[in-house]
Amino acid sequence: MRAAVIAEWLNELLGSPDAETGREYWRAKDLSVLGSLKLPFEHAMAGASGFAPEVLSETIDAKRVSALDQLARDFATSREAILLACWQALLWRVSDRADVVVGAACDGRTDEELVRAVALLEKYLPVGCQMNAQTGFGEVVKQTDQITRENYDWQECFAWDQAASTGGDNSQSRFFPFGFDYRQAWPPYVEGGVTFAARQAYACVDRFNLRLSCVERGDTLNAEFHYDSNLLPRDYVQVLAGQFQALLESALENPDQRIGKLNTLSREERRQVILEFNSTSVEFAAEKRLHKLFEAQAAKTPDRVALVFEDASFTYSQLNACANQLARYLGSRGVGPEVLVGVCMERSIEMIVALLGILKSGGAYVPLDPNYPVERLALILENSRAALVLSQSTLVEGFDASDIKLIRIDREWGAISAESPEDFESGADEQNLAYAIYTSGSTGKPKGVMIAHAAIANRLLWMQSQFPLGANDCLLQKTVFSFDASVWEIFVPLFAGARLVIAAPAGQQDSAYMVRTVIEEQVTTLQLVPTMLGIFVEEKRINECRSLRRMFCGGEVLTSDLQARFFQTFDAQLHNLYGPTEASIDATHWQCSPGSEGRAVPIGRPLANMQVHMLGDDFEPSSIGIPATLHIGGAGLARGYLGMPDMTAERFLPNPFSSLSGARLYNTGDIARHRADGAVEYLGRKDHQVKIRGFRIELGEIESAIAQHPKVKSNVVVAREDVEGDKRLVAYVVPEQSTPRLDEQRLYRLPNGVDIVQMNKNETDLLYKEIFEDLNYLRHDITLADGDCVFDIGANIGLFTLFVNSTCSNTTVYAFEPIPATFEALQTNVALYGLNVKAYECGLSSRAGTAKFTFYPKVSASSGMYADPAQEERVTRAFMVAQDERLGQFADELMEGRFASETHLCQLRTVSEIIKENGVRRIDLLKLDAEKSELDVLSGIEDDDWGKIRQIVIEVLDYAGHPAKICSLLDRHGFVYSLDQDPSFENTGLYHIYAINPQFKDDRDTQKQSHPGLSRQGLSAGDLHKYLREILPDYMVPSAFVILGSLPLLPNGKLDRRALPAPDSVRPELSCQYVKPRNVIEEQVAAIWADVLGVERVGIHDNFFELGGHSLLATQVISRMRETFNIEVPLRSLFESPTVSGLSMASLQQLADAMEGEEVDQILAELDDMTELDAQ
């Protein structure tokens, strides 16, 4: 049968009604996974394109083939099904996917006529198994066998167009990335006395990434691993081949085993990952005490400059002498081996002297970051039981001198300098502690990591041996000394005779400052976390940093993109370091190279005398490419956690791979895998520890701190990266339900960011403008001050009540609203913010009793006792035209149904009754908006009570002579008043009367209102941010807080982290109300903040850090401001004045410094009148 005829027949079959069942069979197959199936280390080779198949062969010996046949008989299946099941299990293991789909070959010769046809009929059909670690191998065989048989029955009906959506890119999904076929040996062919036999056959009928072909060779099998060499390196395919052999052997020996327990580690690979990859033994100098290594260098180069800080410098001999004097001073006060000494200092020469002095005295230093909250410093001091604390006079706040022996180095230097400058012998040895650095703790408290001299010396000596520094080198010390990366920055150059430049306090946060320092000081070696490196390479003067020869990165993942940007910018080395504090800074190292883009940057191989092992849950080594938990062993391991023996035992485990007595392995909790070349790739965390901008953070510690807030019911903290490159902490908090339970969608956000319940959006917007923006109630010398008592009569939903409380603190408001629905909104809004407001569901009048009120649901502010729909409509029409004349032509349409009404019987009371009932001694402001009931209300004030009223503001309609009558009444009671009409009320008949009682001696400070803003009762982002900053370091305070009614849960009751919503871009609820920018500079600064922080708008009093800002975003803000204003704004300006208002003023000051006085005066005078175009 010819190929063309066969093709025509198959096409007819595909379209025939008889094949519908087969088509339905294939449509039920979900092939969407194909586009995402990948192997470890799979990536497009640089410069490669197209499909480049190669093959690597292994032999499955006769003994295993015999066992394979016996197992096939036991399972009542074929040899092919067992091999395919093993292949499926291996691909599941290395790809870490539960839904592996393999394209298994079918010959396509289902009819006898096709058996001898010369045509390409073979095709690959999907065999997908659902697997997890608990799935038995026999179950995989059963699934594989069943699916293969069903596929065979319907193979003629398969076409890619018939299959379910393959997902992803079409070109990538019209083939099976993983393939399998089994080929029987071709029988010899005899013709004319000559025997023909196939020595080797090769067929490639479809594209693949990796395909296993099992070919019979007598009583053995050839396992041919066909791979696309443009995607997979040959050394990894070789590893996979060995892993397949190991898994096959494991399955044959124990076919009832769960696939998660099947062994993939051959004896050769086991030797490789345990021994060969960890062959790191190096002999360093016998001396391993840090201070002695420094002393040796000081003796060699006494007159060379050791330290530079701002305008000061120290030679090696000066530094050594000062440290010796401090050591003796400390020794006389009981410091010696194993004695811990706290150091609370800003980065400075004194700090370096303090560290060396403590080490020389035999003690160990405990860094106390002066920027930490007092509570955290107290926890560290309590846990460490530090004998004393070295500090500076400016940094002693928070230390209770009665509990702590405090040495202020600057104040006591006179006594210290009286000591001998000669080297001091303390008797400490290399196994004594050098320092204890505190890291974030999952239990809610920081934990102190104890590092001995020998452990840290191994790390420092390794670095000097691999990347020797010398007299011509200069290193910038910019890491905060409470982080262990500072240790090598300080000591390696001092061991080598290099020059150490000490960055200004907070200088590590300012990329422009660091670039400037590198240029001016000719820095040759620098260490940056990758996030900061990304900002650093974008600085304007970066191309002038020609002195840089080495850049070290660590603390978080170094991306291949950033690696490429580095090499495009610098002609220098780039090194990637990895390690926890428990391993003396670093455990592995990788030297990056140009041209390796597209591949993940590994964390490298172990340092000298260190070992790394990827271990599974059974504490057995993991195969190359298979993720497992990274464990560290060797000379650099910490002694353990200070005062935490149980946690030490939990994380520092006996090392089964070492012959040394007492050897241990530290369980990092990191997930990683070996590459075929022995380098390690970091993949993530096993628990909820994260790295943010290089800071190691236990999310549990933050969650524990939030849980201590009395208004928090539950919470969870996660690290999110919703914007590429900006990983941040987000806290999801469920408050205790002490406030009204509201559907957040019912709330309406006012322009100042305050959420309220309202009746009608248009009406609310008009009232907001009148009260908050136009300040209609604070005209004609009417004022508000902290501590005022206010009567809000005709409170409606409470906007004026909210205004009073957002403007002044410690106020008392009496609010009155008779309509039930409106009063409910008022009561809810008051409760939302926990205000000191006494709300009355009543109207006020000349006498107590009841009265009928007309309620307009769509115009609630026009409701009242004397409602007249026709009159209200005339007023409303006039108001609309006053706003915009064009609205007049749409008035009929807009008015339709607007004054539909309800009638309510409401309670009436009098002002004097309320005064008497509450013992009110004064009313600082009586605000009255009672819809034609104003005279009734005022008539209910007894003569004796008029003298208690300081100010009155009344909105009144020119109706029945009311304005004149009210003015007459005010005049009779001695008030000075003004009658005014806002332009927006033109032709409406509405006026405001502003009245002041001149008998009051106004001793209030009305010029200095506190502007406290409004915070939702219970919890707000601003409240939580302030609360946590009192407990946690700034880097551990979440950037965003999301208030939820409940945390999302999975059916099993566990937290559903994937369902946690991303924070929105709406301005969060802060401790201050939104105030819009007042001039062009504030507008531009606010716009920069909004763009960098990803929020819709920023008010001039908003705190940068409460909005979600952090140190690296701060550098972006300052960089943008430098470009916008063409001035040098110091980064510290943002930390010192973290509001738009404050930073704008700092910018003006910078401008002023560069200008003549008259120019400044002119700018300030014209600033408020400038348009944005003028400013540009």
N, C-alpha and C positions, 0 to 999 in steps of 0.2 A: 504494500500500500504506500502510495507516494505521500510525502510530507504535506503537500498542498491539499490533498484530499482529506487527510487527517485533520488539518487545521480547520477546513470548512465544516467538517462533521462536528468538531468540538464547539465551534462558534454557534452552529445551529442548536446544539444541545443546551448551551448556556442560555439561549433565548426561548427555549421551548417550555410549554406549560408543565411537561413531565419533570422538569428540573426545578420547579418552584420549591419543593421541599428541601432540596439541596441548597438553593439560594437562601432560603430562610435559615438553614443551619449556619451558613457562614455570616449572615447578617447579625446573628446572635452573638458572634464573637467580637469582643471589644479589643481592638488593636490600638487603642489610643496610647497605650504605654510605649509603643515602639519608638516614638520620637524622643523619649526620655531615658531609654535603656543605655546605661554607660558603664564602663569598667573603670576601676582605679587606673589613674595615670593615662587615661585615654584623652588625647588632645590632638588637634591638627598640628603637624610638624611645621615649623617655620619655613615658608617658601614652598611648601608642598601643596599639590592640588590633584584632584582626581582620585582614582582607585588604584592602589598599588599592592596587589596580593602577593604574599610570600608564604612559605610553609616551613614548619618545624616539626620533625617527626620523633616519636618515642615508641618503644616497643613494649607491648603488654605480653609478658612471657607466658609460656605454655601452662605453667602452674596456675597462674591467675585466670587464664582462659578456661582451664578445666573447672576451677572453682566457680567461675562465672556461669558456665553451662549448668552446673549442679544447682546454683541459686535460681537460675531461670526455670529449671524443672520444679524446684520447691515452690516458686511463686506462680507456676503454671503460665509462664509468659516466655518471651523470647530473649535471647542474648542482647538484641538491639534495644529492647525496652529497659533492661537493667543499665546499660551504658548511657542511654538517654536520661534516665532518672539520676544517675551520678552527675552527669553534665548539668542537669537542672539544679541539683543541690549545690554544686560548686558555684554556679553563676548566682544563685540566691545568696550564697555566703559572701562572695566578693563584691557584688553590686549592692548588697544590703536592701534588696527589694523583695517584697512579698509576692509580687505579681510578675514573675519572670516569664517571658514568652520566647520560645525557641522555634525557629523555622526548621522543621524536620523534613527531610527529602522524601518524596514519593515518586516512583518511577513513571507513573502515568500510563502504564501498560496494563490496563484493567481487562481488556478484551484479548482473546487469543490471537486475533488478527494483528494486534499491535505489538506482540511480543518480539517479532523479528523485524519490525518496521525500522527503516533507517530514518529517524527523525528525533529531534530534541523534544522529548515529552516530559522530562523530569521537572518537577516544581517543588517549591518549599511551602509547607503548610504549617500554620501556627499550632504549637503545643504549649498551652499555658497552664501552669500549676500554681495553686495558692499554697504558700508555705510559710511556716514560722519555725522558730527554734524547737517547738514541741512536736512538730509533725514527724511521725515515724517514717523511716526510709521505705518501709513496705507500702505505706500510704502513697508516697510519691510514685513508686513503681506502679501501683494500681491506677492512679490518676493518669500517668503517662501512657500505660498500656491501653486504657479505655479510650482516651482521646485519640491516640494513634490509629486504633481500629476504626473509630467513627470517621476520622479524617480520610482514611483509605476509601471508605464507602462513598464519600461525597467529593472526592478529589477533582472529578471532571467539572464540578460546578463552582470551583473556587476561581474568583477573579478579584483583583483589588477593588474594582468598582462595586462588587457585590458585598464586600466586607464592611463592617461598621466603621465609623469614623476612625481614621488612624491618628488624628491629632497632629499638632506640630506642623513643621514645614513639609510640604508634599513630597519634595525630592528626597527628604530624609526618611519618609515613612512608607515608601513603596518597596521596601525590602526589609528583611529581618536582620537586625544587627547581630544577633546570635543565631548560629546555624548548627545543624547536626545531620550527618548522614552515615549510613552503614552500607558497606559494599562487600559483597561476597567475592571470593576469588574467581576469576574467569577460568573455566575449564580449558585444558589444552585442546588445540584443534589440529587434527591429523589430516594431511592431504598429500597423496602421492608419496607416502612413506616419510614425509617430513612433518615433524611436530612443531606447531607454533604455540608459543605461550607468551602472555603479557608479562613483561618484567615489571613495568610500572605504568599506572594510569593516572591521568590528571584531568579533572573536569571542573570547570567553573561556569555555572549556568546562571548565576545571579550574584549581585553584589552582597557583601557582608562586611562586618567589622571583625568578627571572630567566628570561625566555624570548626567544629571537631568532626573529622572524618575517620571512622574506624574501618580499617581495611583488613580482610582476612589474608594472612600469609602463612599457609600451612596450619600448624597447630598454635601459631601466635597471632597477634593482632598488631597492626600498625596504627598508632593513634597519631593522626596528622592534624596539627593545629594550623589551620589556614588563617591568616590575619592580614588586615590592611596596614601595611607598614607606614602609611601616611598618618595613621592614628595611634598605633600601638608600638611601643619600643620592643625590640626582639628580646631583650633581657627579661622583660616582664612576661612575655609569652612563654619563655623558658620556665619561669617561676610557676606560671599557671599549669604548665604541663606536669611539673613535679607535684603540684597540689592535686591535680586530677588523679595521678597514680596513687597518691597517699589516701585520698578519699575513697577510691575504688577498693583499695586493700582494706580500709577500715569497714566499708560496707560489706565486703565479702566475709570478713571475720565476725561481724556483729550486725547482721541484716535487720535485727529488731530494734536497733538503736534509733534515737531521735536524731534528725539531721543536724540539729544544733550541736550534738556531741560527736559527730563524725570527724575524724582527724583529717586535717589537710596539711599537716606538717610532716614532711619526710625527715628521715634521720639527718640527711645532709643539710636541709634547710634549718632544722633545729640547731645543729652545730653552728650554722652561719649566724642566725639571729641572736643566739646566746653568747657565743664566743667571738666569732670573727668581727661582727659589727661592734663589739665592745672591747676590742683589743686596743686599750688606751694607756697602758702602763707607761709612766714617765717618772724618772727620778729628778726631783728638783733639789735646790740647795737645802742643807740641813736646817738652816734657820727659817722658822715659819712664824715667828712673833712679829706682828705688824710694826710695832714701834722700833724693834731692833733692825728690821729691814730699812726703815726710814733713817735710823741713826747711822747705818753703814753708808748710805748715800750722802748724808749730811757731812760725814767725815771726809768723803771724797771731794765734794764740791761745796765747801762751806760758804764761799762768797757768791755763788750763783743765785740768781733770783728764784725763789721757790713759789712765792705767792704774790698775786696782784689783785687788789680790790679797790676799785675806783681810783683815787689818787695815791693810795698807799701801796707799799710793797715790802716784802720780807725776804731776806736771804735764807738759805738753808740753815746757816749757823744761828741766825736770829730766831727762826722758828723752833729749832731744836732747843735752844736755851730757854725760851719762854715756856715750852712744853715741859721741860725738866723742872723749872721752878714751880709750875702748877702741880706737877706730879708729886713733888715733895710736900707742897702745901696740902694736897689731898691725902697723902700718906699720913701726915700728922693728924688728920681728922678721921682716921680709921679706914680709909679706902685701901683695898688690897685685892688679891686674887678672889674672883667670884663675888665681888661686891659691885652692885649695880649703882650707877650714878646717872641721874636724869640730866639731860641737856635741853634747855629751852632757850634757843637763840635764833636770831635771824642769820641768814647766810652772811658770813663776814670772816675776817682774819681771826677774830676772837673765837669763832666757832671751830675753826681748824685747830687752833691752839687747845681748845677744850677737849676735843676728841683725842688728840695725841697725848695730852696731859693725863687724861683718864687711863688710856692704854699703858702709858709709862708707869703709872702708879700701880698697875696690876689689875685695875678694875675694868668693868665693861660698861659701855655707854648705852643709854636708853634715849633715843631721840624723842623729843616732845615738841611737835610743831606748834609754834606760838599762834598759828592761825586756827588751831583746833578749838572747838568749844571747850569751855572750862570743865564741863561734865565728863567729856572724853578724856581729857588730861588727868582728871581725878581717878577715872577707872584704871588708866595705865599706871599711875603712881601706886594705887592700891594693890594692883596685881603684881607689879614688879618689886614692891617694897624697897624702892630706891633709898639708899642711905642718905643721899642729899641731892640737890638740884643745882646745876650751874646755869646761870641766866644773866641777863643784862638788866640794868635799872629800869629801862622802859618796858620790860616784859614781865613784871612780877605780879600783875593783877591776876587774881584767881588762885594764887598760892597762899594757903593759910600758914603764916610763919610759925604758928604754934605747933603745927603738925610736921612741917618739912624743914629740914636744914637747908637754907637757901644761901648760895654763894653768888653774889653779884660780881662777876669778874671785873667789870669796869670800875666799880666802886672799891673793890678790895685789892686791886692790882698793886697798890703800894705795898701791902703786906706780902702778897705773892712774890713780887719782884725781889723781896729781901732774901728769898731762898736761893740756894746754890744753882747755877746754871749747868752744872756738870750732869752727865748722864746718870739716871737714877735706876738702881736695881731693885725691882719689887719682888722678885722670886716667882713671878708668874711663868708658867710654861705654855707650850703650844696647845695643850688641851684645855686650858682655861678659857673662859668666855671672853670674846672681844666686844660683842654687842648683843643686844636683844631688841629687835625691831618688831613693832606691833602691826599686824595685818588685820583685815576685816575678818570677823568671826561669824559663822553660821548660827551660833547659839545666841547671838544678839549682843555679844561683847567682843571687843578686839582680843586677839591672842598674840602673846609674845613669842617670837621665834628666836631661840638661843643659838648663836653661832660662835664656835670656838676659833681661836687664831689659826689652827692648822687647816680647818675647813675653808675659811675665806682666803687664806694664803694660797691654797691650791688654785683657786680661781684667778687670783691676781698674778701669780707666777706663770700660770698658763698664758695669760694674756701678754705678759711681757716677753715670754719666750716666742710667741707666735707673731706678735706685732710690736716689736721693740720700740719704745720711745727713747729719745735721746735729748741731748742738750738743745737741739734746734726745734724741738717739739713744744707745742703749746696746747693745752687742753682747757676747754671751758667747762667749769663746774657749775651746772645749772639744775641738777636734780635736787629736789627737796630732800634733806638728809634723813627724813623719816621714811624714805623709800630706799631699798637696798641698792638700787642702781647707783646711788650716790657714792657708795663705798669704793667702787673701782675708779670712779671719776676723781675721787680725792687721793687715793693712795697709790695707784699705778704711776702717775707722773712723779709723785714724791719719792717713789722707789727708784726712779730712773734718771733723776736729775733734770727733768723737764720743768717747764714753767706752768703753773696752775693759775688760771684767771678765774676769779670767783665772780659769778654773775650777781647783779644787784638783786635784792629781795624782790620776788615776783617777776624777775627778768625772764624766767623760763616760760612765761605766758605770752611774751611779746616777741613775735617773730622778727619784727623790724629791729628791735633792740639787739637780738642775737646776731642778725646779719651784720649790723653795724659793728658789734663787738668782734666778730670773726675777722672783719676787714681791718679794723684798727689794731687789734692785738695779734693779727696773723696766726689765728688758731689753725692748728693742723689736724686735730682730732676732736670729734664732736659726737655726742650721743643724743638721739631724739626718738621719741615714740613715733610710730608711723603717721599718726594723725597730725602731729605737729610738723613732721617732715613734709607732709603734703602742703601745709600752709607755708612753710619755710621756702620751698622751691618756687613759690609764686611771688615772693617779695621782689620789689623793683630792682634792688641792687645785688641780687643773688649772683649775677655773673661776675661780680667783683670779688667773690669769695674764692679767689684762686689759690689761697694758701691751704685749703682743705685737702687732706690726703686720704683721710679715713672717716667714714660715717658708720656709726654703730646704731642699729635699731633693735628694739625689743619692747616687751610689755604688751603687745597686741599683734594681730596678723599684719604682715607686710604683704601687700598685694602686688601682683605682677605688673599692674598698671603703674603703681607708684615706683616700683623698681625701674621701669622703663623711663619714667619722667626723671628719675635721679640721674640715670646715665646720659640722658639728653642734656642735662644741666651741668653735671660735674665730670671732670676728668679725675676721678677718685675711686677708692674702693668703697663698696657697700657691704656691710656685714649684718646678718640677721642672727640675733641671739634669743635663746629661749631658756626660761627656768623660773621656778618659784623661789620665794625668799627662803624656803626650807632647803634649797640646794645651793645656798651661798651665791645668790644672784642668778647664775646661769648654769645650765647643764649641757646644752648643745649649742653648736655654732654652724653657720653656713655662710660661705663667701659667695655673694651674688656675682653674676657675670652678665654682660650685655648680650643681647640676642636670645635670651631664654624667655621672651615674652610669651604669654598664653598659658604657661604652666604655673601651677601653684608654687609659690616660693617656699621651699622646705625650711624647717627649723634646724636641719642639718644633722651632724653626727655628734656623739658625746665628746666633751672636753677631756683633757688629760686626766686620767685616774677617775673618770666618771663612767657610769654605765646607764643605759636606758633600755627598758624592756616593755614591750607591748603585751600585756597579760589579760587573758579572759577572766570570766567570773570564777573559773576553776583554778586560777592562778597559774595556768599553763601558757607558754608563749604563743603568740598569734602568728599566723603565717604572713608572709610578705603581702602587702596590699590589703589585708583584712583589718578593719578597725578594732582597736582594743584600748584598754586603759593604760596610759603611760605611767610607768614606775621608774624611779630614779634611784640609783645606788652609787656608792663610791665615796671618795675622800671629802667631798664638799657637803655631805649631809649635815643638817642641823642636829644639835643634841636633842631637840624636841621643843615642846611648848612649855613656857614658864608657868609653873603651878598647875599644869593640866596633864597629869599622868595618864588619865583615861584616854584623852584625845591623842596624846602622843602614841600610846599603844595602838590606837585605832588606825592612825595614818602611817606610822613607821613600823614596818613589818619585817619579820625575819627573812633574810635573803637566801632562798634555796639554791641560787646559782653561784654563790661565792664560797670559797674554801676558807675565808677569813672568819675567825671566831667573832660572834657578835655583829656580823655584817647585817645591814638592814636595807630595805627598799622603802622609799617614800611613795605613797599612792597619791599622785597629783590630782586625780579626778578628771584629767584631760583625756580626750579621745584622740588617738593618733594611729599612724600606720607606717610600717617600713616600706621604703621603695626598694627596688631590686638592687640598687647600688649601695644600700645601707643607710642612706639619708632618711630622715623622719619627716613626715608631713603631719602638721597639726590640723585636726578636723573640728574641734569644738570641745564642749564640756559634757561630762556625764551628769553633773548636778546643776545647781542654779548659781554657780559662781560665774562671774562675768569679768571681762576686762573692758573698761571704758576709758578711752584716751590714755591707756597705759596703766590705769589704776585697777588693782585687783580688788574686786568687791564681792562680798557674800550677800546675795539678795536677802537671805534670811535675817541678816543683821538689820537691814533697813526695815523689813517687814516687822521685826520685833519692836523697833523703835516706833513705828507708826501705830502698832497695836497698843502701845502704852497711852496713846491719846484717849482721854476719857470719852470722847464722842465718836470713836471708831469701833464699829462692830466687827469688821473683818477687812482684810486687804491682801493684795498680792502685788509684787513688784516684778517687772520684766524689763529686759533690755530690748529695745526696738530699733530697727534701722529702716524707718519709713522713707527716708531720703538717703540715697546712696552716700556712704562716707560719714554719715552723721548718726552714729549709734548713741542712744540716750536712754536714761532710765525713766520709766513711766510707772506711776503707782496707781492702782485701781483700788478705790476705797469705798466700802459700804458703811455709811454712818449709822449710828444708833438712831432709831426713829423717834426722836424727841421733838421733831418739827413736823409740820403737815406733810403727809405723804402725797406727793404730787406726781402726776405724769409730767415728765420734763417737757413733753411736747406742748403742754398747756401753757407753759411759761412763755412770756414775751420779753425779749431783751431790749431794754431801752438803749438809746444811743450812747449812754455813759457806761454800758455794760451791766446795769442792774437788771436782774430778772424779776418780773412781776406777773401776777394774775391780773388780767384786764378784761373789760367788757367789749370794747370796740377799738380796733387798731387806729383808725383815723382820729377818733376822739382822743385816744391816749397820746398820739403823736402831737396833736394841737396843745393839749394840756402840758405835755413835757416841754414843748418849746416855750410856752407862756411862763412856766415856773422855773425850769432849769436853765434855759438858754437866754430868754429875754429878761429874766429876773423881775417880772412884773410886780412881785410883792416886796421887792427891796428897792423901791425908788423913793425919792423925796425924803432922804435921810432916815428911812426905815432900816433898821439893822437887826442882825441876829448875833448872838455871842454864846460861847460855851456856858452851859448851865442854865440856859433860858427855860422859862415855862411858856408854852404856846397852846392856845386854844385854836384848833382847826375845825371850824364850823362849816358844814357842807363839805366834808372831807372827800366825798366820792370814793374812789378806790384807794386814796391815800397818797397821791403823788406829792402834795405839799408836805405831808407828814414825813415822807421819805426824804424830801429835800432838806427839811430842817435837820434830820438826823445825819445826813451826809455832809452837812455844812458845819455843824457844831457837835461837840461831845457833851455828855452828861446832861442832855436836855430832858425835859418832861413834857410830853404832848398829850393833850386831851382831844380826841378826835370824835366827831359826831356825824353819823350818817343814818337816816331813818329807813331807807329802802332795803329790805332784807337781802336781795341778791347783791346789791352794791356793797352793803355792809359786810357780807361774807368775803368779798374780794379784799376789802379794806383789812379785815381781821387776818386773812391769810397773808397778805403782804407784810403786815406788822409782825406776824409770827415767823415768817421766813427769815427775818433779819434780827429777831430777838430784841426788838426795840422797847424802850421804856415809854410805852404808849398805853393810855387807858382809852379803849375804844367803846363808845356808847352807841347802841342801836336805837337811836331816837333823833327826833328833830328838836331844835330849840325854838322857844316862842316866848310870848309875854306871860304865859301861865302854863302850868302843868296840865296834862290831860291826854286826849287822843285826837287825831284828825286824819282825814282822808288825804293821801298823797297820790299824785299821778306819776307813774313810772314809765319812761320811754326807754325800752331796752337798747335801742340803737343810738340814743342820745341821752345817756344816763345823767350827764351833767345838767341837762335842762329840766330834769324831774323836780317836782315840788308841790307844795300845798296849793299854790295859785296858778297852776298850769293852764296855759291857753295855747293850744296847738297852732292856731292861726298866727298868734303873736310870735311864738317861738320860731315858726317857719319864716316870718318876715325878717326876724333878727338873723337867722341862719343864712338866708339868701344874701342879706347885706354883708355879712361876714365873708361869705365866699367871694363876692365881687371885690371886697377890699383886699383879699389875698391875690386874686387874679381875675381881671375883668372878663377874661374868656370863659370863666366858669359860669357866668350868668346865662349863657345860651344853653347850658346843660342843666340848669337848676331844676327844671321840672322833673327830668329823669332822675337826678340825684336826690330829690326830695321824696320821691315815690316810696311810700311805706315807712318813711324815716320816723314819723311821729306816731306810729302805732303804739297804743298805750295799755297799761294795766293800772288797776287801782288797788292801793294797799292802805289798811288802817294802821297808822303808826303812832307810837308813843311820843308825847311832847314833854319837855322839861324846860327849866329856865337856867340861864347862866348863873344867877345867884345861888340857885339850888345846888348846882355842881360845885361852886366855890365853897359853900358851907359844908357840903358833904365830904369834901376832900381836904378841907382846911387850907385852901389855896391862899397864900398871902400876897402874891403878885402874879400878874399875867404880863409877861414881857411883850407878847404879840398876840393880839386877837385877830385872826384871819377869818373873814366872813364872806361866804359865797352861798347864799341861801335862796336864790331864785325868787325874788320879790317878797321874801319874808324877812328882809334885813331889819325893817322897823320893828317887827314883832320881836325879833331876837334882842335888839337893843333895849326894847321896852321891858324885857325880863331881867335887866340889870338894876338892882336896887341902888339907891343913891350912895350908900356907904361903900359899895363895891366898885364904883367908877374910879375912885381914887387908887385902886389896886392895879389899874390897867395902864401900862406904859405906852403901848402903841396899838393902833388899830388899822387894818387894811380891809376895805370892803369893795367887792365888785357889785355894782348896782346898775339896774336898768332904769332909764329915764321913763318912769311909769308912775302916774298919779302923783307927781311931784315928790317922789321918794328922795332923789338926791338933795333937794333943798331942805326937806324935813330932817334928813339925817345930819346934814351940816349944821342945822339949827340945834339939834340935840347935842352934837359934839361941842358946839360953841358954848352951850349952856353949862356943860361939865368941864369947861376950861381947856379943851383940846385945841391945838393949832393944827389946821388941816389944809390939804390941797386936793382939788378936784382935777383929774387928769384923764385924757382919753388916749389910749395907745393907737397909733396909726392903723393897726390891724383891725381896730374896732370902729373905724370910720363908718358913719351912717347906720350903725347898729343900735345906737342908743345906750350902749354899754360904757360905763365909766369906772374908774377906780378912785376911791377916796382914801387918802393917806393921812392919818391923824396921829399926833404925838402929844402926850401929856407933859407939858413943860415943868410940872411940879416935881417930876422925877429927877433926882440927881443921878445922871447916868455914869456910874462907876465901873461899868463893864468894859472889858478890853475888846471892843468890836473890830479892831484892826488886826487882831491875831486870832483868827478862827483856826481850829485844829484840823478842819477838813478831814474827818476820820474816814469818810467813805462808808460804804455799806458792805457787810459780809453776811452771806447767807448763814442763818442760825444753824448751828450744828457744825458744819464743816465747809470750808472753802479752800481753794488752791492756795490762796495767800496765807491763810491761817496755818495750813499744814506745812507750807514752806518755811514760815517763821519758826514754827514749833521744832521742825527737824534741824534747822540751823543752830539751835541751842544744844543739840545732842550729837549730831554727826558732822564729820568734816564736809566741806562744801561739795567735794567731788562725789559724795555718797547721797546728796539730796536730789531726789528725782527732778527732772526737768519739767515734767508734766504730771498733773494729778487729774484723774478721771473719776468723778463721783458716780457710783452705780447703785441701783436699788438692790441688786444681788449679783454675786459672781456667777458667771456661766459655768454650768456643770455638765459633764458627760453622763450617759445613762448609769454608769457605775458609781456616780457620786463624786468622781474626781474632777478637779478643775479643768475646764476646757480652755486651755491657753490660746488656742487658735481663734476662739470666739471673742477674745478681748478686743474691743474696738480701738482703732487708732485715734489718738487725740485729734480733735478737729482744730481748724485754724481760727476759731472764734477766740477773741480775747478772753482769757480765763478770769474767773471771779477773784479779784484781788482785794487787798485791804484798803485800797483807795478807789474812789469813783473815777470814771473816765473823764478827763478834761482834755479837750482838743488843743492842738498846737495854737499858739497865739501869734506867731510870726514866722517868717520864711525859714529862719534857721531851725526853729523847732520842728517845722513841717518836714524839712529835709532830714533831720536827725531821726524823727519818728518814722519816716518812710524807709530809711536804711534799717532801722530796728525791725520793722514789720517784715521786710524782705528777708533779712538774715534769720529771724526767729520763726518765720512762716506763720505769722498771725495776721488777721485782717487789718487791725489797726492798733495803734499804741497811743496811750495818753501821756501827757507831759509829766505826770507824777507816778507813772507805772515803774515798778522796780524791774530792771533788766533780768535779774536772776529769778524773780518770781514769775516772769513771763516764760521761763524755760532756758534762759541764757546760761552759758558756762564759759570757762576760760578761753576755749578755742573759738567759740562764736564771738567772744569779746574781741579777739584779734581781728576777726573779719570785719566787725563793726568799725574798729579804729582804722583799719586799712581803707575801708570805704570812705570814712570821714576825711582821711588824709587826701584822698583823691578828689573828693567833692569840694573841700574848702581850701585845698592846697596849703595846709598848715601841718605842723608836726604835733599831733595830739598824743600825749603819753598814754600808754595802756592803763596806767594806774588811775588816770582820770575817771575811767569807767568804773573802777572798783571803789574809788572814793566818792563818786557822785553817780550812782547807778540809776539815774532817771534822765529822761529826755531833757527836762528843765535844767538839771544840774550839769549834764554833759554839754548842753548848748552854751551854758554860761562859761564852762571851762574852755570851750572853743572860742568864744568871744574874747576870753582873757588871752588866749594864744594870739588871736588877731591883734589885740590891743598891744601886746608886747612888741609886735612887729611894726606898729604904726606910731605916728605922732599923736599927741593928746587931742589936738583939734580934730583930726580925722576920726578918732574914736568917738568923740562927743557928737560929731555929725552923724555917724553911722547909727549910734544909739538913738538919736533924736528921730531919725528917719525910718528906723527898722520896722516899727509897727505899721507904717503906711506903705511899706514896700509891697509890690506885687511879686509873684514868683518870677515873672519875666524880668522885672527890674533887678532882682537879686542875681539872676543868672548873668 
